[in-house]
């Protein structure tokens, strides 16, 4: 990260302040945003702070004489929990350019750019899948009563996506809808209808990650089409449960709880069968999230599964925070 970030930061600042994004082709903008978002995501995953870059305390970056690290200092600012986030004023320039020229973007570049913006945006996401203490059925019911929200900059993107919906790959579908969910943008009726039709048509080509991200977005945005899409997604992923990572499986279970969708005893048994070989490697939060979801859906894990979870809890008690213990 520390080697790539300075270069991308320098390129990004040069693009915004000197070259002008209007001189960039759509695929060039998408590629640059993708690179920044990937570095940002890696920083978050690793807990990297700009001040942690080796040999260069943040106070000395502007005087370091190293153009790349100086650009990094200008581009990045401390964010949530001390992690580096792209400075909002520079991100706004990318968002405005993307919004103004959305009709020029291919389906892939459009979905990738939306994903990058959602990844780079500093504000908290609308709905996390961390199964917080207030994430119960009462909270879900209240969420159903909230009016749909709109993000003005994404409305041209939504309109352009409708025109190109037939060109979307499974990954494009997941990236775009995931970005809408993360940015709290509820698409209009036409987008929802066309998107749902295209998703159903191509769902057999969705891998486990795409299925999980799609079901998460439907649940997070509380789209009416969830009543049609969730049962179909359940049918498609039952033969792919072996491919699912624990995080993806938990996203699906979270979506079911949020939408009040009962997958049935057979499906829950398959979830358990897929999760059991991974039990010894689950993080404490993943253990409690799985048990929380089964409790909300009113299914009791088998005695063997409970023993496995108990063994995992005993192996790493110091890693459990107050929230997992309470759950």
Secondary structure by P-SEA (a helix, b strand, c coil): caaaaaaaaaaaaaaccccccccccaaaaaaaaaaaaaaaaaaaaaccccccccccccccccccccaaaaaaaaaccccccccccccaaaaaaaaaaaaaccccccaaaaaaaaaaaaaaccccccccccccccccaaaaaaaaaccccccccaaaaaaaaaaacccccaaaaaaaaaaaaaacccccaaaaaaaaaaaaaacccccaaaaaaaaaaaaaaccccccccaaaaaaaaccccccccaaaaaaaaaaaaaacccccaaaaaaaaaaaccccccccaaaaaaaaaaaaaacccccaaaaaaaaaaaaacccccccccccc
